[in-house]
Amino acid sequence: DAKTTQPPSMDCAEGRAANLPCNHSTISGNEYVYWYRQIHSQGPQYIIHGLKNNETNEMASLIITEDRKSSTLILPHATLRDTAVYYCIVREAAHFGNEKLTFGTGTRLTIIP
Amino acid sequence: GAVVSQHPSRVICKSGTSVKIECRSLDFQATTMFWYRQFPKQSLMLMATSNEGSKATYEQGVEKDKFLINHASLTLSTLTVTSAHPEDSSFYICSAPDRGSSSYNEQFFGPGTRLTVL
């Protein structure tokens, strides 16, 4: 799986958009970008994933650059409950026998009141 | 989304004892489950892949005789830490993909079990 690089920490004011970057310059054509987050002392939670088009769901938006070498997760109106470690993971789409997730160090996002 | 539970949520044991952690898929069948370990201020590290009805697959460097995995049913996998020592103190997390749903590319994680070995 391609490696990812994320800033170790970020702060964001409550109510503002939180933009979390991720570099994945060695991503291959069949690899997706996945985002998970982990609130303190809990299991990780799936947020969103995408291949090359931008994606949006009820939690966040995912913007992938045209060359696919980087992406940005956007939390449009951050709340205190969004304080967590956010993990960007690159992996082929899940199929039987290929569902393992390899976690990097992630970005610790702190939402400031 | 699908729900994965773990029991117990936290356990404290004496050095040399064995501890069993359960991971259950509550509303779907999980033929595969994953076990992770997370030390304080570190990321999740995959320990092993649990396969229903067959032997688990362990990641490099993980002792299979120390971390026994049993996946005896389609909704339950257990991790037993045998002869636990203080260095085994960690946060253990399981996960499972819901292969039968449209959310297959998501993966559902349990809430974790905090093990403290005295």
Boltz contact constraints between the chains, C-beta under 6 A:
constraints:
  - contact:
      token1: [A, 42]
      token2: [B, 111]
      max_distance: 6.0
  - contact:
      token1: [A, 43]
      token2: [B, 93]
      max_distance: 6.0
  - contact:
      token1: [A, 43]
      token2: [B, 109]
      max_distance: 6.0
  - contact:
      token1: [A, 43]
      token2: [B, 110]
      max_distance: 6.0
  - contact:
      token1: [A, 43]
      token2: [B, 111]
      max_distance: 6.0
  - contact:
      token1: [A, 43]
      token2: [B, 112]
      max_distance: 6.0
  - contact:
      token1: [A, 44]
      token2: [B, 109]
      max_distance: 6.0
  - contact:
      token1: [A, 46]
      token2: [B, 106]
      max_distance: 6.0
  - contact:
      token1: [A, 49]
      token2: [B, 105]
      max_distance: 6.0
  - contact:
      token1: [A, 94]
      token2: [B, 104]
      max_distance: 6.0
  - contact:
      token1: [A, 94]
      token2: [B, 105]
      max_distance: 6.0
  - contact:
      token1: [A, 99]
      token2: [B, 97]
      max_distance: 6.0
  - contact:
      token1: [A, 103]
      token2: [B, 43]
      max_distance: 6.0
  - contact:
      token1: [A, 103]
      token2: [B, 44]
      max_distance: 6.0
  - contact:
      token1: [A, 105]
      token2: [B, 43]
      max_distance: 6.0
